[in-house]
Every structure is written in C-alpha cells, then in structure tokens.
Amino acid sequence: MEETQVIEQEHNQVDYTEDGEVKLEKVEEPVKPEKKTVVRERCQFIKKGGKQCRQTGKPSQSGGPIIDGYCSYHRPKNQ
C-alpha cells in the first residue's frame, strides 16, 4: 500500500460567489471551555445488603454534609 502525503491547507471552507468564483475561507471554531467536574464524597457506610450508602452531601439530600466519611444518618453517635 502506498503512503500518501498530507497536504496542509490554509482554509477549511470552500464557498462560491455569485459570479461563480471559488472563495476559500478559514473559519475558526470556538474553543469549548472544559467542564468542571465536582467530585462528591459519598458516605462510606455499607448497608445490610452490601451496598454503599448513597448520600453525597448535596443540599437537596437529607443526609447532611459528609463528615469523617459518614452522613448524619450513619455518623457514629459517640463522637
């Protein structure tokens, strides 16, 4: 199989004018900002079925903030 050479082009869009002339344009694509991912810490309590507690400390959840790895439901009471 033959190797083909890469042709570097200074345009990325071909357009035609009303006169039928070829018009080569370079269109810059907007740079998308990176999404910020929020890593939420989950409660580390393991329930009877072997599954982890799903509380993450979100304001919409009733388990409260995650302190020392546990939500307010599973936090040891002696501390």
C-alpha atoms as one frame of an Amber mdcrd trajectory, in Angstrom:
protein
   0.000   0.000   0.000   1.367   3.396  -0.944   1.854   6.128   1.588   0.047
   9.339   0.780   1.391  12.692   1.824  -0.610  15.046   3.979  -1.426  18.338
   2.310  -1.505  21.263   4.728  -4.280  23.683   3.821  -4.778  27.245   4.988
  -8.551  27.055   4.544 -11.281  24.783   5.814 -14.317  26.028   3.902 -14.947
  26.400   0.172 -17.621  28.835  -0.933 -18.747  30.197  -4.299 -19.521  33.845
  -5.028 -22.456  34.998  -7.180 -20.031  35.287 -10.120 -19.110  31.609  -9.782
 -15.638  32.251  -8.375 -14.210  29.909  -5.784 -13.753  31.564  -2.416 -11.579
  29.800   0.148 -12.224  30.760   3.772 -10.754  29.801   7.104 -13.474  29.507
   9.738 -12.290  29.423  13.348 -14.312  27.126  15.542 -14.975  28.490  19.019
 -12.974  26.814  21.768 -15.264  24.961  24.130 -14.464  25.516  27.794 -13.715
  22.386  29.766 -16.480  21.183  32.032 -15.719  21.408  35.703 -16.465  18.139
  37.404 -17.367  18.225  41.045 -16.223  15.117  42.855 -18.644  14.412  45.660
 -17.603  12.280  48.558 -20.101   9.516  49.342 -20.939   8.184  52.776 -18.810
   5.082  53.296 -21.394   3.172  55.345 -22.162  -0.317  53.966 -25.809  -1.333
  54.363 -27.115  -4.831  55.175 -27.343  -5.847  51.523 -23.663  -4.984  50.992
 -24.402  -1.757  49.116 -22.894   1.622  49.918 -24.999   4.482  51.306 -25.887
   6.904  48.503 -25.709  10.165  50.475 -23.224  12.613  48.900 -23.823  15.765
  50.914 -25.834  17.583  48.250 -28.133  20.338  49.540 -31.166  18.508  48.113
 -30.382  15.363  50.152 -31.476  14.954  53.742 -28.331  13.175  54.963 -26.482
  16.394  55.642 -22.806  17.022  54.935 -20.293  14.178  54.789 -18.077  14.495
  57.885 -15.273  11.994  58.542 -16.646   9.826  55.709 -20.211   9.437  57.046
 -23.562  11.201  56.551 -25.652  12.341  59.518 -27.627   9.068  59.454 -24.569
   6.814  59.779 -22.139   9.012  61.739 -21.077   7.350  64.999 -23.035   8.899
  67.886 -20.185   8.691  70.435 -18.125  11.442  68.781
